[in-house]
């Protein structure tokens, strides 16, 4: 009798744990980042073009993040753009992409070195 009770408890705990893990991946508000661990993270995927003296070139904004960092939100993107224009590396930056967060996917643009959501 003791072994069957223990076995029933193990099965119940296992099922509860599986249910908890499965619901962690269910749909939260938005299309992306459904896992609760990422629900407060904001990711930006963007393609930028820098202009200097009339010449344009692609800019990899992720090169300017600190080592090991991969989360880039709109405020951090604007800070990097400000750095690139104030340092004289580019006269202006333009681009487009999307922001992924718990609220879903939103388009993002950079027009004349300003982030526009």
C-alpha positions as CSV (number, residue, x, y, z in Angstrom):
1,X,0.0,0.0,0.0
2,X,2.8,2.4,0.8
3,X,4.5,1.9,-2.6
4,X,1.2,2.6,-4.5
5,X,0.7,5.9,-2.5
6,X,4.3,7.0,-3.3
7,X,3.8,6.0,-6.9
8,X,0.5,8.0,-7.1
9,X,2.3,11.0,-5.5
10,X,5.2,10.8,-7.9
11,X,2.7,10.7,-10.8
12,X,0.8,13.6,-9.5
13,X,3.9,15.7,-9.0
14,X,5.2,14.8,-12.4
15,X,1.9,15.7,-14.1
16,X,1.8,19.0,-12.1
17,X,5.4,19.8,-13.1
18,X,4.7,19.0,-16.8
19,X,1.6,21.1,-16.7
20,X,3.5,24.0,-15.2
21,X,6.3,23.7,-17.9
22,X,3.8,23.5,-20.8
23,X,1.8,26.5,-19.6
24,X,5.1,28.5,-19.4
25,X,5.2,28.2,-23.2
26,X,1.6,29.0,-23.9
27,X,0.6,32.2,-25.6
28,X,1.1,35.3,-23.6
29,X,0.1,38.7,-25.1
30,X,1.9,39.1,-28.4
31,X,3.3,36.7,-31.0
32,X,6.8,36.5,-29.7
33,X,8.5,35.7,-26.4
34,X,5.8,33.4,-25.1
35,X,8.1,31.9,-22.4
36,X,7.7,33.8,-19.1
37,X,11.5,34.1,-18.8
38,X,11.5,36.5,-21.8
39,X,8.2,38.4,-21.1
40,X,10.0,41.6,-20.0
41,X,12.8,41.5,-22.6
42,X,12.7,43.7,-25.7
43,X,14.6,42.7,-28.7
44,X,15.2,45.0,-31.8
45,X,16.1,43.6,-35.2
46,X,17.1,46.4,-37.4
47,X,19.0,47.2,-40.6
48,X,20.7,50.6,-40.6
49,X,22.4,52.6,-43.2
50,X,24.9,55.4,-42.3
51,X,25.5,58.4,-44.4
52,X,28.8,60.4,-44.3
53,X,29.6,63.1,-46.9
54,X,26.9,61.7,-49.2
55,X,28.2,58.2,-49.2
56,X,26.1,55.4,-47.6
57,X,27.2,52.2,-46.0
58,X,25.5,49.5,-43.9
59,X,25.9,49.8,-40.1
60,X,25.9,46.9,-37.7
61,X,24.5,48.4,-34.6
62,X,25.2,45.2,-32.6
63,X,28.9,45.8,-32.9
64,X,28.4,48.7,-30.4
65,X,26.7,46.6,-27.7
66,X,28.8,45.5,-24.7
67,X,30.3,42.0,-25.0
68,X,27.8,39.3,-24.2
69,X,24.8,41.6,-24.6
70,X,22.2,40.8,-27.1
71,X,19.1,42.7,-25.9
72,X,18.7,46.0,-27.7
73,X,15.6,48.1,-26.9
74,X,14.6,51.4,-28.6
75,X,16.3,53.5,-25.9
76,X,19.6,51.7,-26.3
77,X,19.3,51.9,-30.1
78,X,18.8,55.7,-29.8
79,X,21.8,56.0,-27.5
80,X,24.0,54.1,-30.0
81,X,22.7,56.3,-32.9
82,X,23.5,59.4,-30.8
83,X,27.0,58.2,-30.2
84,X,27.6,57.4,-33.9
85,X,26.4,60.8,-35.1
86,X,28.0,62.9,-32.3
87,X,31.3,61.2,-32.7
88,X,31.3,62.3,-36.4
89,X,31.3,58.7,-37.7
90,X,28.1,59.4,-39.6
91,X,26.1,62.5,-40.6
92,X,22.8,60.6,-40.3
93,X,21.5,57.1,-39.9
94,X,18.3,55.6,-41.4
95,X,16.8,52.1,-41.3
96,X,13.9,49.9,-40.5
97,X,13.2,46.7,-38.6
98,X,11.0,45.4,-35.8
99,X,10.8,45.3,-32.1
100,X,9.8,42.0,-30.4
101,X,8.4,42.2,-26.9
102,X,5.7,40.7,-24.7
103,X,3.3,43.1,-26.4
104,X,4.0,41.6,-29.7
105,X,5.8,42.6,-32.8
106,X,6.0,46.3,-33.8
107,X,7.6,48.0,-36.7
108,X,10.5,50.4,-35.9
109,X,12.2,53.0,-38.1
110,X,15.2,55.2,-37.9
111,X,14.6,58.4,-39.8
112,X,17.3,61.1,-39.8
113,X,19.0,59.5,-36.8
114,X,15.8,59.3,-34.7
115,X,14.1,56.1,-33.6
116,X,10.4,56.1,-34.5
117,X,8.1,53.4,-33.3
